[in-house]
Amino acid sequence: MNHSAFLLAWYIAEKRDLPWRKTGDPYVIWVSEVMLQQTQVRTVIPYYERFLQRFPGVEQLGTASLEEVLTVWRGLGYYSRARRMWEAAHYLLEQQGGKMPGDYEALLLVPGIGKYTAGAIASIAFGQRVAAIDGNVLRVVSRLLAWSEPVETSRTYRHFSDHLMAWQPALQPGDFNQALMELGAMVCTPTKPDCESCPMAQVCVGYLHGDVHLYPVKKLKPKRQVLTRLTFVLRRGDQVFLQKRPSQGMLADLWEFPGVEISQENGLDECVPVIEKGEFFGFFQEAVHERAFDGLVRKQFQQGLRMNGPVWYNFTHRRWKIIWAFVDLPTPLEPIAAAQKATESVDQRCWVTLQQLNEVALPVAFRAIVEDLTKRGSL
Ligand code: SF4
């Protein structure tokens, strides 16, 4: 038996019954592959079902507002994935008559679809012989080959791709690619590969040499930058103030409690940093784009603010130590609802109730603040 025979026999017997394995629809496979990036299968399933219910095809996705797409995605994290899919759906509607391209090369032309996703869609939906190499596959193949070079390089990619194409059968390329992903998820896991029950053990060079623990070899990563994120939670009556983040960069186009990144920390210091009273107001003006609040809150800043937290949140290249202060605005003369109703001001800023906070695309990073508000029972 060769690599593919071992792998496919195991896959047919052991594969999990996952919803996206019941379809050959390239759009549906695309949605599942994007959602599964950096996210566990069991987390993805309810989001996958909800997303497809609301956006069952390219047309529904491409004609929805970005706001709605981000809201349906809310809680799954890495929102740039949803934004890129929405942009790709626009491209497909404008350039491809709303149809997914039918082969690997054409899929690569769709903005946001990279080699891995194109390989997965082309092999699973169209039966095309092409590799689909993501982080899991890199790990598995590095062990199978006992590959002693860093896995992130283009040389490694080419080398692995050549091997995978040699192993991949002509008839079931999609099953082969999925089997490799399944092996990475279920057996050849990052920290505890179960070599004793692995179908590839007899052809796995890393295992046969007894040095599986050496692979994958990775380049040294720069340390995550640690920043304190000073956050202002503005309250007025039973509502709280949100503003929209810029369309570029981290957490693009999502709503946020306004704030600033104020300092670099060295370690896991759980203390709340000491901030001068005068400094607070400067930070407030930097964070909150609405200048009309300045006069209303200045006194609170002069008296000093009580900080809450910290809680920690990790991004790919950054670690936030989040601290927050409540800032109360007087209830205006005219009713709030008349000024701005719920999230209608989907412009750049809005006032929402605690309940409505669950309906807007607010990053998971702010979950602790929402929980704090919920615990207090009122805004
Ligand atoms: S034998 Fe071990 S290291 Fe090799 S592929 Fe299987 S689980 Fe991974």
Residues whose N, C-alpha, C, O or C-beta is under 5 A from the ligand:
A	BS01	SF4	V140 R143 V187 C188 P193 D194 C195 C198 M200 A201 C204 G206 Y207 V212
